Amino acid sequence: MRGWIYVGAFLVGCGGGSGGNRSNPGDGGPGGGSGVTLGSCSIFPADFIFNTPINALPADTANSDTWVGTIGKTIKLHLDLGTDTDPTAADYYGIPSNVVAGSSLTWSTAKFNSADDGDESDCGNASHAIISPCTVTPVLPIPQSPLVEGGITSAAGDHHMLVVDADGCRLWELYNAQQPSAWTLDNSSSWDLTSDALRPDTWTSADAAGFPIYPLLLRASEADTGTINHAFRFTAENSEIRGSYVWPARHQANTGTSTSLPQMGQLFRLKSSYQIPSTFNTQSRAILTAMQTYGMYLADNGSSWYVQGEPSADWQDDTFTQVQSVAGSNFEAVDITAIMSRSGFDPNSGKVPPP
């Protein structure tokens, strides 16, 4: 199936419906979309912020127009993914994922490229216990022939490797994972997919914002159903991002100080006033509807309004044309403090408390 390596018999599907009782769907209340499931594993709980509709939250009217203008009002969305699934191809675009059975897999020993890379990394030890920060030689659930962003042999790119251990419902994400002989990397981060816990504050991940990448990717299998129940990630130029971050982000990688720059982790959504054309195909309508309902988070440095997804032969040509016709001016910043000010809010958790 699309962009995955399967080890064992695991099924990926789209979550449907909404969890919990909601008096006002879209107000960032408890429940929300159930996102993606992997066998018996949900990709974070239903009350996790990425799985929560935010279409009824207030816009950040004081800053929205400025921040959208900084990123580019006339710049159009770009789907940062492709239809070629051959990792050796020059046009292998997107971030693929790997699914493993961690309890039966032989884990691989790896090496950090710098002595301090383990300071904000997670890893396993010889017994597969989680070590955080990683103060030992990292042992990781890397399959024998993993899919890696940009391919294993390419010298360019971020070389993200995403691995879901379906046995333990645990996500592993590696940055700059390469295999000249043994595996080397700059960062390894891990999340318990049954928990709302975020990374430790100030810690990076394979994403500059300290986010997990996997839950925020566009996937053809979801778009084909017509319904996507989670948020997305996008990038902006380094010069367009402030050197600070806002919940649920945990990290920043920039130097700008102007308040005209959005912070790492800032949530944007497609305006409700944007009418999705009825002539758009199922994939395009699903993507744009999710951008209105769940939004997308500024997650990393890159090109402006680039939205990341998996490589898949099932992406339709029209999907690129249609989604990429939408300009930045159709987006607005969301006032996430509407959630952060609620009773029971925990900045170290992605859980959304009830309004």
Order of alpha helices (4+ residues) and beta strands (2+ residues): beta-beta-beta-beta-beta-alpha-beta-beta-beta-beta-beta-beta-beta-beta-beta-beta-alpha-beta-beta-alpha-beta-beta-alpha-beta-alpha
